[in-house]
Amino acid sequence: MPIYIVKHGDAKRLVRASTQHAARSFVARDQIHVEVAGPDDIYEMARSGRVIEEADNKDRQAQIGESV
């Protein structure tokens, strides 16, 4: 299994993982919380000017050089 350098700001970590995505997710899990947005969340965030971002993994993975 390859070892990846995962950079976040000035910090660098060495992570052994099967893919870049797995290495990134491993580091991010301690720093990012993800949950399903409810109708009230969507309403409040849209009201404050936030837009829904489309996360098309295939396109994003190609941008960072990760095979899909």
Contacts in CASP RR format, 6 or more apart in sequence:
PFRMAT RR
TARGET T0000
AUTHOR 0000-0000-0000
METHOD contacts of the structure
MODEL  1
MPIYIVKHGDAKRLVRASTQHAARSFVARDQIHVEVAGPDDIYEMARSGR
VIEEADNKDRQAQIGESV
1 16 0 8 1.000
1 17 0 8 1.000
1 18 0 8 1.000
2 16 0 8 1.000
2 17 0 8 1.000
2 18 0 8 1.000
3 14 0 8 1.000
3 15 0 8 1.000
3 16 0 8 1.000
4 14 0 8 1.000
4 15 0 8 1.000
4 16 0 8 1.000
4 17 0 8 1.000
4 20 0 8 1.000
4 23 0 8 1.000
5 12 0 8 1.000
5 13 0 8 1.000
5 14 0 8 1.000
6 12 0 8 1.000
6 13 0 8 1.000
6 14 0 8 1.000
6 15 0 8 1.000
6 23 0 8 1.000
6 24 0 8 1.000
6 26 0 8 1.000
6 27 0 8 1.000
8 27 0 8 1.000
8 31 0 8 1.000
13 27 0 8 1.000
15 23 0 8 1.000
15 26 0 8 1.000
15 27 0 8 1.000
16 23 0 8 1.000
17 23 0 8 1.000
17 26 0 8 1.000
19 66 0 8 1.000
20 64 0 8 1.000
20 65 0 8 1.000
20 66 0 8 1.000
21 61 0 8 1.000
21 66 0 8 1.000
37 45 0 8 1.000
42 52 0 8 1.000
46 52 0 8 1.000
57 68 0 8 1.000
58 68 0 8 1.000
61 67 0 8 1.000
61 68 0 8 1.000
62 68 0 8 1.000
END
